[in-house]
Amino acid sequence: MTFQALLATKAGESSIVQLREADLMPGDVVVAIDYSTVNYKDALALTGRSAVIRQFPLIPGIDFAGTVEASAHPDIAVGDRVVANGWGLSQSHHGGYAQKARVKGEWLVKLPDAFSTRDAMAIGTAGYTAMLSVLALEHGGLTPQHGDVLVTGANGGVGSVAIAILSGLGYRVVASTGRLEESDYLRSLGAADVVDRRTLSEPGAPITGERWAGAVDSVGSRTLANVLAQTRYRGVVTACGLAQGADLPGSVLPFILRHVTLAGIDSVNAPQHARLEAWSRLARDLDVAKLARMTRMVSLAEVPALAGSMLEGKVQGRIVVDVNV
């Protein structure tokens, strides 16, 4: 029996092909995939804008959700509904843009009962990263009583889910976006205020007036430097992306004068206990009605065209990929 997959043959080139299970890479669990998703990292991989894919040919897709068909792993059973985020998917191991996957059992997390496999990919790596960011804010001591929390890249996947989670936890959320015409969408997710990203994306002072107690940043570069410069005393900022750039043209002043904490967020190689905590908290703290509001469904064939739009900042919220159509 063959199955459908999107196969990248070289940087920036991919097509739908038919593969056999023998074409899959080594692993002790076989999963029948229901859904995948399109994250910013997927867009980089598909366009060849960044060398995410380290060997060709390869099935892209950094995450997937589905049902276990076969397992030799002691903690994973046939019939389990599972989700995979990161690890080597779409880098050195076939990823989620296919109807089947064979992976290591330790890469999988059993889905909480609150979520369907579609919900899991509406969340995806972007939403799971947003939850890791919220956990880091809490670890740094932040509570709603400390003041506003800024979310940059607010219309994107990480930003949309972060707004929904933080507002649900009682934080007053300020959303930064380059698409002010979509402010109503951000407010529907829970943003109390919306600011133009241009106020943060240009070169600024190394330290300036205190505005927010914390921030979730997926943009990097000058934006992150300006976010840090305006963070309140003992504030916490998480960094999980580089949409503007990988540089950080800032100063040590926010750290040594205001005791600001900058917490790095890595979703790819996060240990299993962190993943389990993140998915458990998503099941508790993410409003599935808001999740549905930020999500749209596409077919596997539509994925390559969406990659360029995502890198141009034209994609709102989350995209779920139905790999079976």
N, C-alpha and C positions, 0 to 999 in steps of 0.2 A: 504494500500500500504506500502511495506517495502522499505528501502533504505540501501545502502551500507555504512559501517563505519569500521574504524580500531579501535578496542577496546582494551585498556590496562587492563589486569585482575590482574596483580601484577607487581612489579618492574622488568623491563626487559623483560616482556612477553606481547605480543599483537597478535591479529589475526583479519582477515576480518570477519565481522558478518553482519547479516541482522537485522535491527531495525525498529521499527515503530515510527511515530511521537509522540505517547504517551510516548515513552522512553526518549524523550528529557527533558531537565531541564527547570525550569520556565523562563519566559521572555515575553516581549510584542511584539516581532517581530520574524517571521519565515523567514529564508533565504534559498533559493535554492542555494547551494554552487557550484560554477564552479571550483574554484581552491584553493588550499592551498599551502604551501611551507615548506621547511625544513630549520630551523634556528639552530644555535648552542644550544639554549635552548631546542628546540625540540629533538635534539640528546641526550642531558642530560636526558630528560624525558623518551625517548623511551628505552634507555639502562639501566635506573635506576642508572646511575652514580651519579646523584644528585636527591634529593627528591623534584623534581618539582611537580609531581603529588601527591596531598595530600589526595586523596580518590580513591578507586577502587570499581567497574570498572569505567573507564573514557575514553572518546574519546580524544586522544591527539591532538596537533596542535594549536599553539598559535596565529594563524591568519587564515583568509579566506577572499575570495571575491566572491560575487554572486549577485543575484537579489531577492528583497523582494517579498515573496509570500503572507504574511499576516502581518498586523500591527495594533496595538492599541496604538502606540506612535504618538503624535501629529506632530512630525517633520519628521517622516519616512512614506513614502507612498508605496503602492503596486506598483511594477515596478521599484522602485529606485535601482540603482546599488550601492552597498555599500561594504566597507572594514572594517574589525575588526582586531585590533592588541592588544594583551596583555589582560589587565583586568584580569578576572579569568580564561580565556581559558587555558585548559590543566593543570590547577592547582586544582580548585574546581568546574569548570564548563566544560561541554562537549565542545571540541574544533573543529578545522577545518578539521580533517581527516574523513570527512563524506559528504554525499550528501545533508544533511540538518542540520540546526542549529536553535535553539530558544534561543534568547539572549535579554538583555535589549537594548532598542533603543538608550540609551545614550552611549552605547559601539560602535556604528556604525558611520562611516564617509561616506558621499556621495562622490562617486568617481568623481574627476574632469573629464570633457569631454575628456581631452587629453589622458586618460588611458582606456584601456580595462580591464576587470577583470583579464585577464592573465597578463597584464602589472603590475597590482596592486600586484600580488603575485610574479612576478619577482622582484619587489621592496621588498615587504614583511616587516616584522618587522626589518630585517637587514637593508634594505634601508631606511626605515622610521627613524630608529635609527641613521643612517649616516647623514640624513638631520637634525635631532635634534642636532647632534654634530656640523654641519656647522653653524646652527643658534646660538649655544653657542659660537663658535669662533667669529662670528660677534658681538654678544652681548658684548664680551670681548674687542672689538675694533680692531680686526684683519682685515687687508686688504691685498690684494696681494702685495702691496708695502712694507710691513713689512718684507718679506722674505719667505723662504721655509716653507712648511707645511709637516710634517712627517705623514704617515699613517702606523700603525703597523698591523700585521695580514692581509697584503694587498691582498692575494689571496682569503680570505674569503668573505662572503657576505657583511658585514659592510665595510670592506676595499675596495672591488671592487667598490661599489656604491660611497663611499667617494671620491675615486680617480676621478671617472667620474664627480661628481658634482664639486669638488674643481678645477680641471683643466679647466672645462667649465667656471668657474667664474674668471679665470685668474691667479690662484695660481700656483706657481711652486711646484709640488708635488714630495716628496721623498717617495718611497714605501719600506717598510721593510718586507722581506719574508724569509722563510726557504727553499723556492723552487726557487733558482736562475735560474733554467732551464726554468722557466715560465716567465722570465723577458719580453719577447716579448708581452705576454698577458697583463702584467701590463702597458707596454708602449703604447699598443693599446688603453687602457682606459684613458691615459693621463699622466701617470707617467713620469717625466723628468729624474729621477734617481732611481736606485734600489740598496738597500743595504742588506747585509746578516743579518738576525735577530740575529745571534750569537754575533754580535758586541754590541747588546743591552741586551741580555738575561742573561749574566753572572754578578756576583757582580761587582759593579763599585764604583768610587769615589762619595761622596755625592754631589759634584758640580764640573763641569769641563767646558771645552771650549764650547762656545755658537755656536750652529749649526743651529737651526731652530726657526722660530718665533711662530710656533704653531704645534699642533699634534692632531691626532685622534687615541686614543689607545683602542684596544679591547682585550688586552693581560693581563694587570695587572702585579702584582708581580715585580720582578727585572727589567723587561722591562720598566714598567711605571716609576719606580724610576730612571732609567738611562735616559729615555726620559726627565723627569723633570730636571735632573742634567745638560742636554745639551741644555735646552731651553733658548732663548735669553731674554734680559731684557724686562719686561712687556709682555712677551709671554703668550699664552693661550693654555692649554692642556685639552682635554676632555677625560673622562674615561667612557667606556660603556661596558667593558667585563672583563673576568677573565680566558682566555684560558690558561695562564701560572699559575695563582693562584690568590687567593683572598687577599693575603697579600700585603703590600706595605713597603718593607724594605728600606726606603729612609731617607731623612733628611729635616728639615725645611729650610735649607740654600737657595734652589731655591726661596722659598717664601719670605724670609726676606732680601735676598741680591739682588735678581733680580726681585722682584715684580711679580713673575710668578703666574698665576691663574690656578687652577685645577678645572674644572667644571665637576660635576657628571651628567651623562645622564641616566634618567629613562624613558624607553619607555612603561612600563607596566601600570603605573597609571598616565601617563601624562594627564593633564586636556584637555578638549575638544578644547579650543582655541589654545593650542600648537599643537594638532593634525591637526587641520584645517590649521594652518599656515604651518606646515611641508608638508602636502599633496599639498597645493597650490604652495609652492616653488618647490616641486618635479616636478610638472607639468610644471613649468617655466624653471627650471634649470637643469633637468636631460635629457641627450640626449638619446632618446629611441633606437637609433641605437647601442649605447654603451651598453644599457641595454640588448638588444637582444644578443649581443656578449658574455655577461657574464652568459647567462641563458641556462639551458637545462630542458627538460620535462621528468617526470617519472609518473608511475601509482601509485595508492595507495598501491598496493601490494609490490612495490619496496622500500617503505619508511623505514621499519625497518632495512634492510640491509645497507642503506645509513648512518644510525645514527652512527655506529661504525667508518665508513670511515671519517665522518666529525670530530669526536673527535680525530682521528689520524692525522688530518690536510691534508687529501688526497682529499678533495672536493674543486673544484675551482668555485668561483663565486656563482651564485644563482641556486637553484633547485625549479622548479615549479611542484606541484603535481596536476595532473588532477584526481579529485576524482570520475569522472564519467566513468573511464575505468578500 
